[in-house]
Amino acid sequence: MLTLTRAKPTKRSVLRNAEYYDFQDVLDKLYADSEKGYQFKNLMELIYSPENIMLAYRNIKKNSGSKTAGVDKKTIIHLQQWESPRLVAYVQKRLSNYLPQPVRRVEIPKGNGKTRPLGIPTIMDRLIQQCILQILEPICEAKFFKRSNGFRPNRSAEHAISQSYKFIQGQNLHFVVDIDIKGFFDNVSHGKLLKQMWTLGIRDKKLLSILSAMLKAEIAEIGFPDKGTPQGGIISPLLSNIVLNELDWWVASQWETLPTRTPYKCRELKNGTLDKSNVYAELRKTGLKECYIVRYADDFKIFCRYRSDAQKIFAAVKQWLHDRLGLEISPEKSKIVNLKRQYSEFLGFKMKAVKKGKKSNGQSKYVVQSHISDKAKDKIKQKAVKAVNELKQIDAKGNTILRYNALVIGWHNYYQFATHVSRDFSEIAFLVKSSSKGKLEQQMKKKTAKPIASPVYIKYSKSKEIRFIGDTPILPIAYVRHKNPIDKKRSINSYTAQGRAEIHKKLSCINMGILHYLMRNPVRDMSVEYNDNRLSLYCSQQGKCAVTGMPLEIGRIHCHHRTAKHLGGNDSYTNLILVDIDVHTLIHATKEETIQKLLALLQLDKKQLTKINRLRNLLNLNEILQ
């Protein structure tokens, strides 16, 4: 297998996609203007722009859903063959008079035996949705509530769990209002949603008409919906957050955002949040109902100090959802929970407050006790047993082990924030061990001749329960430790220069001028995939030739196919490298005169010549002797 030395920047220093296409400043301005309360009436100009369309292609092509076909049976592979100008022109034409194609309906099984409907738009409609999403997201991010955690950049379930722990353990809020909205995604009012967008400052009528058409897109073999945001669409999560953003701010207005008589100046904490203890202390003197909402998509909790407050909030929220959003709650799933006595479930966790010692004032001290929820634990057990049974199969053993390990790592990374995660996974491990008895147990050994090289697996090597089939490790499912969840720093933001500095550092070695030149000057008659990968390669190679390591210059940058197209090669990232024009000529040269001339010019060392010969071997050309 051919291996060329390619500089790989660390994750924190990789350029963001918007920077590839010189579009970050546009998004930053949208965010800043939205913060100032601007009204946006000409957003379609940005959505139409070639930079936005190519950025959308880049963002969706790595999405696993892009390989799922809609009613037209086409996937991202179909778009990869298009030339960049053709793709841009076609999207612009579709947007000028937009009519979405029918959505393919798929029923996804749920744990309770029921199914969840999933709508799969065509790949071209998904690309168009991504174009719109990129423009709307910074506008909405400036207006969204701070404890809305689902389907937003730089936010996750960890942040929602951290916020919940803070209210239970840090602020002693031990009554929680659990409300389940009945069929939320299927019952969103289209008219109400468009009005909410208008209120957020999105007042481009052309754009709103396109969004209305998307919401009313025909569902194949079912018909045209009159309400709901179909799950499966790229833009649907953002639209659902817009709907419930009004709920977030309404709950906050009942307590958190109420003005106080004394205008306190809040101190900024290390994590970037504001210390509002003085504000809350004064609000408590008013006798108002203390409450705080934590939300992840349509799953949310409201924390209260007293049962009487929780009862009033429960009734008020139920009425507000009905009157304001036209949504009903599920009576059997909605309740008030006393966390000192019962567990409350949230995002696959169950949590309660347990007594632990005394405070300095003599009062009882309560801390969070959390487990994997019973429902989530049962799902893990089922999947774990199934994965172990697959391990018993002789064929494709290596890939099967890797899939099993990926499951284990995923579970550990997600549920490590439960305080009793080790105990929960020990229970699961007992079941898994029982399932592995017999032939599989005989195949597994405690040691291997080769050390574990993968950084992902190294931490598991300390476990006495790790086993191997051949030299491939089987990760122990019980080897996991609790980790304290950390809330998102207030300063982290994808749409400010300071906020992005918290996430990543720009590569100082990347010439942004050359990168943007490559973006604005795609190679004619080559696919959109080829030209997009050219940008990725320029960054991954740190702007240097893959063979010589010298900086690449405008006019001399050639993109070489490792395996030529006539030999079965394609325009995928792994089949391409960037080289200097003279290097590229040498790779393909067949005349001895040309070869000697280029060798004299390039002055290659032994290692560089070896790279050239490896590339020539892939083209079935003779090696060059020095």
N, C-alpha and C positions, 0 to 999 in steps of 0.2 A: 504493500500500500504506500502510495506517495505521501510523504510528509514534508512540508516546507515550514521553515521557521516563520511564524506569524505572531507578531506582538498582540497580546490579548489584554486590553485594559481591564482593570478591576470593575466590578459591577457599579460601584459608586462613581466611577469616572466615565461611564459610557454616555455618549451624546444621546439626548432624547430625540425621538423621531421628528418632532416639530422643528428641531434645529437642523436636521438634515435638509429640510425643504425651506429653510429661512422663513419660518412661519411663527416662531415663538414670540416675536415682538407684537405681531397682530393679536395673538391670544392674550398676551399680557395687557395690551391696551383695552381689550374687551372687558377683562376682569376689573381693571382700574376704573373704567368708565361706569361699569355696573355698580361698583362700590359708591360712586358719586351720585347714583340715582339717574343716570342718563337713560333716555329712551332710544331704542335701536330700531330704525325704520328702513335701513338699507343693508340688511344682513345677507341678502341673496347675492350681492356683489362679491362678498367674501366666500360664500358657499360655491359660487361658480368658478372661482379662481383655480388655475391649473395646480398651484402649489397645494391648495386644500384637497383637491381631488387625488393627487398623487400621494399626499400624506395619508388620506383615507385608505388608499390601496395598501400602503405600507402597514397601517395599523390592523387591517383585517386579515392580511395574508397569513400571519402566524397564529391567528385564532383557530382553534380546533374546529369550531363551528363552520369555518369557511370551506371545509371539506365535505360538509353535508349539503346535499342537493335540495333545491326547492322544486316547485311543480314543473319547471323547465328542464330538470335533471342536470343542471350545470353547477359546477363548483368553481373554486378559485383557480383551479387548473385551466379552466376555460379562459379566464381573464389574463392569465400569465402569458398567453400567446399573443395578445394584442400589442400593437405599437403604442407608445405613450401618447402621441398626438391624437390617435384614433380613439383611445379610451377617454381622454379629456373631452374631446368633441362630442362623443356619444353621451356622456354623463350630462354635459351642458344642454344638449338637445332634449334629453329626458326631463330635466328639471324645468325647462322652459314651458312645457305643457305636461306636467307630471300626472301619470295615472299608474298606480302600482299594479303589479301583476298579482294574481291570486296567491294566497298564503297556504302552504302545505300544512295540514293538521296532523300532529302526532300525539298519541296518548302515552304519557310517561307514568309507569306504576308508582304508587305511593305505598308507604309502610302499612297503612291501614286497609289495604286491599283496593282502595279507590285509585283513580288515575288523575293526573294533572295534564290538561291540554297544553300543548306546545305548538306555537305557530312558527313555521320556518319560511321566511321570505326567500325569493330568488336571490342569487348571489349579487346581481346588479342592484336590486332594491336594498340589499344589505350595505353595499358600497355607498349608495345614495344616503341611507340613514346615517352611516358613519360620517359622511361629509357634513351633514346637518348637526350631528352630535358634537363634532369638534368645535363648531362655532357657538353652540348653545351652552356647552359645559362651563367655560369660564364665566359667562354671564350669570349662570345659575349658582356656581360655586360662591360667588360674592354675596349671594342672598340666602344661602342655605344655613340652617341652624348648626351650631357647633357640636351638638351631640347626635347628629344624624350621621350614621356610620356605614350604611350599606351602599354599595355600588357607587362609590365616590373615590376620586384619586387620593392615594396616600391614607386611606382609611380601611379598617378591617374589623372583623369580629373581636379581635384582641382589644381594640379600643373600647368597644361596647362593654365587654366583660370588665375591663379596668374601671370604667366609669361606674358600673354597677357595684363593684367591690368598694369603691370610694364612698358611695352613699351608704352602704350597709355598715362598713367597718369604720370609716372615717367620720361620718356625720350621724351615725346611729339612727338611720331612717329604716325602720324595721317593718313597715307596712308598705306593700307594693300592690299597685293596681295592674293586674294582667288582663289585657283586652285583646281578643282575637277578632279581627274584622272578617266577616263572612264573605268569602269569595272576592277579596279585594280587587285583584287584577281583572276579574270579569265584570266588575260593577262600577268602574270609574266612569263618571259622566264626561263625555267628550266636550260638551259645551262648557262645563265648569272648568275643565282642564285648560281650554283655550283662554278663558277669562283669567285664570291664574297666571298664565304665561304673559298675558297683556299687562297684568299688574306688576310682574317682574321687570317690565320694560321691553319685552319682546313684542314690537309693534310693527313688524314687517308683514303686511297683509298677504303678500305672495307666499311667504314662508308659512304663515299660519294656515293658509289654504292647502299647502302641500302636506302639512302635519295632519290636518283634518282628513285628507285623502288617505294617508297612511293608517290612521285609526279606523277608517271605514273600509279598509282593503278587504276584498272578498276572501272568505275562507273556503278553500276548495271543497266541494261537495256538501257544504253547509249553508253558505249564504253570506250576506253582508251584516256585520255586527252594528248595533246601534249604541253600544257602550262597551267599556273595557279597554285595557291596553294589553294586547296579546303578548304572552310570555314567549320569548324566543327572538323577538326583534331587538336589534342592537340599541335602538333608542328607547325601548320600553322602560328599562330601569331608571333612566333620567326622568322620564315622564312621571313615573310613580313617585319619585322623590319630590317632584314639583307639586303633586297632589297633596302629599302628606307634610310638606314644608309648612303649610298654613296651620296644620295641627301643632307642629313643634312650637311655632311662635305664639300660638294661642295659649298653650299650656304654660309657656315661659312668661306670658303676660299676666298670668294669675299670681305670680310670685317673683320670679327672678328678675324680670325687666321692669318691675314697678319702680317709679322714681321715689327717692327718699327726700325727706325735708332737708337733710344735710347732704350736700354734694360731695361725697367721699372720693378721694383719689386712690384708686386701687393699685397696689404694689404688684409688679410682675414677678412671678415665681420662676425657678430655674427651667421648668418645662415650657415656659412661654405663656402659661395661663395666668389669669388675674386673680389675686387674693381679694375676694369680696366678702370676707368675714365681717367687717364693720357694717357693710350694707345689709347683710342677712340678719345681723344682730338687731339692727334698727327695725327691719321688716317684721321680726318676730314680736316686737312690742305692739304691732298693729292688730294682732289677732287674726290675720289672714291665713289662709290654708297654705302651708309650706309644701311645695311639690316640685319635682324635677323629672323631666322625661329623658329617657335613653332609648334611641330607636335604631334598628337595623332593618332597612326596607320596610315591610308592613308589620314587622314584629317589634313591639315596643313595650316598655315598662314605665310606670310613673311611681316614683318613690315618695312616700309621705312619712311624717313623724307619728301621727296619731290615726287610729282607726276611723274616728269621726271625720277627719279630713279626707281619708282615702274613700270613704263612702260617698262623700259629697263630690269628690273629683270623679269617681266612677260614674255617678249619675249624670254629671255635667258633660263628660266626654262622650258618653253614649248618646245624649241628646244632641250634642254639637255635631258628631259624625252624621247623625240622621238628618238634621236640619241643614247643615252647611255643605256636606259632601254627598248626601244621599246614600250613605253606607250604613249597613246594619252590623251588629256584633253577634258573635256566636255565643249564646247563653251558657252552653255546657263547657266552653273553654275559657270564658271570661269570669274573673273572680277577684276577690281581695284576699291576699295571703299575708298572714302574720309570720314573718320570717323567723321569729323565735321558736315557732312551733312546727312550721311546715317548710318544705322545700318549694322553691319557685323555679320553673324551668325557663331557660333562655338560650337560644342558639346551640342546643345540644348539651348544655350544662344544666345542672340543678344546684341551687345555692340556698343556704340558710344562715342565720346568725346564731352562733353558739357562745355560751358564757365561758369566759376564760379570765379568771382572776378579778382583781378590783382596780379601779382607778385611784388616783391620789386623793380624790374627794370621798372615797368609800363606796361609790356606786359600782355596780357590776360592769365589767368590760366585756364587750361582744366582738367576736371576730368572724370572718367569713369561713364557712365550711362548704366546699363544693365538690361535686362528683360529675362524672359523665352521666347524662340523663339515662333513665332506664331504656327509653326508646332508642336512643343513639347507641347504647351498649349492645342491645339486641341486634341492631344492624351490623355493628362491627363484628360480633360473633358469627353471624351468618356469612359475611364476606370473608372473614378469616378462615373459617372451615372450608369454604368453597376454594379459596386460594391454596390451602394446604392440600386439598384433594387434587388440584391441578399440579402441584409439586410431585405427586405420586406418578404422574405420567412420565414416561421415559423420553418421548420426543420433545424437542425444543426446550430442554431443561434449563439452559442458561437464561433464555428470555423469560421463562416462567418464574424463575427465582428473582430476576430483576423486577418483574411486575409485583411479586409478593413484597419485596423490600420497599418498593415505592409506596405501596399501601401502608406498610408499617410506619415509614417515615412521615407520611401525610397525616396519619392518625396522631402520632406523637407530637408533631408540630402544632396541630390544631388544639388538641385536648390537654397539652402540658400546662395550661393555665388553671386547670382544676386542682384544688389543694390536695385532693386524695387521688390523683391520677395514677400513682404507682399501685395503689390498692386495687383500683378498677381494672387496670391492665393485667395485674397478677391473676385476677379472676378469669379474664379472657384467655390468658396464656395457659391456664390449666386445661381449658377446653381444647385449645389448639394442640397442646402436647398430647392429649388423649387421641386426637384425630391423626396425629403423625406416627402413632405406633405401628409397628409392622415393617414392611419393606422400606419405607421412607426413613424410619429411624435407623435401620441397619446401614443405609447409604450415608447417613450423616456422620461426620467425624468432628472431634473437638479442635484439632489443629490442622494446619496446612503448611506446606513448605514455603509458600509465598506470603509475604506480609500484606496487610490490607493497605492499598495505596490510595483509594478514593477518600478525599477529605470528608465526604458525607458519611462514610462508614466508619472512620477512624474512632469516633467516640464510642461506638458499639464494641470495639475490640477489647475494651476493659471488662466487659461482661463475661462471667464464667459460663453463661448459658448460650453464647454464640456457637453456632455449628456451621460446618462447611460441607458442600457437595463438590468434590474436586477442590478447586481453589476459590470457588464462589461462596461468599458468606451468606448465611441465612440469618437475618437480624432477629434478635430476641424481642418478642413483643412486649415482655414485661419490663424491659430495661428503659425506663423513662422516669424523669424527675420533674417535680413541679417547678414551674417558672412563674414569677410574678408578672402579670400582664402590665404593660406600660401604655399609658394614654398618649395620644398623638400630641407632639409639641405644637403649640399655637403658631409658631413661626414657620413650620413646614408648609409650603405652598407651591404648587406646580406653575403658578401664574404670576410669580414675582421673582425677580433676580435673587433677592435675599432668601426667599423660601426654597428655591431650587438649590442654592448653595448648601442647604441643610441635607439635601438628598444626594447630590452628586457634584463633582467638580469638573469643569470643562477640561478637555484634553488640551494642554498647552501646546502639544506638538502638532495639533491639527490646524492646517491652514484653512480657515473658514471661507476665505475668498475662493480657493480652488474647489472646495466642497460645493459651494453654491454655484460655481461655474459648471461643474459636472451636472448639477441638478437642472440648471437652465439650458444645458446643451446636451440632451440625450442623443445617443448614437442612432442615426436614422436607420429605418428598416429593421431595427432590433426590438425585441419584446419589452414590455413594461417590466417584466421580471428581471431581465438582463440589466436594464438601466437603473432599476431600484437597487439591485445587488451591487452595482458599481459603487454606489454611495456607501453601502455597508462595508465593502472591502476597503475603500479609502480610509475609513475610520479604524477598522480592525487592524489594518496594516500600518496605522499611524502615519499615513501619507507617504509611505516609502515603497520602493520596488520590492516585490516578494523575493527576488533573486539576489540583487546587489545590496539591498538595504539603504540605497541612496534616496533622498527626497524626490518625489515625482513632481514634474513641472507641467503646466498647462501646454497642451499641444504635443506632449510626449507620453501621455498616459494611455496605455493600451490594456484592454481587458481580454485576457487569454482563457480559452476553454481548455481545461486540462485534458478532457476527452473530447475530441472534435465532434461536431454534430453529425458529420457523415459516418462517424464510428459509433454512433449511439449516444453521444453526449447531449446535454441540455443546458438551459440557462440558470440552473439552480446555484445557490450560493456556494456550495461545496465543490462545484465543478468550475469555478472561476477564480482567477487571481489577477491582480493588477501588476503590470511590469512596465519598464521603460520601453520605448519604441524599438531601440536597438536590441534589447534583450528579446523582445517578441520576434523580431526578424531572425535572430540567431536560433531561437527554438524551432522555427519552421524551415530554416535554410537547408538546401540540398546541394548547392554548388560549393565546391571546396574553396574557390576564390572568395566567395562571400563570407564563408565561415572564418577563414583566416583573417580577413579584413576586420570583421567584428571582434574576433578574439584580441587582435592587436589594439583595437579601440577601447574595449571594455576592461581589459587587464584583469580577468577573473581569477580568483584564487581557487584552490582545489575544492573547497566546500561549495562555492558558487557554481563551479562547473558540474559538480555532481547533481545539483538541483536542475541545471539545464538538461543534463542527460536523462534524468528521471522523467522530466516533462516530454522529452523527445521520444522516450520509450513508449509513453502512452499514445503517441502519434504514429507508432511503428516506424520511426526514423532511426538511423544509425547513430550510435554514440559518438561524441566528439572526443578525439584523443589529443592530449596536450603534449 
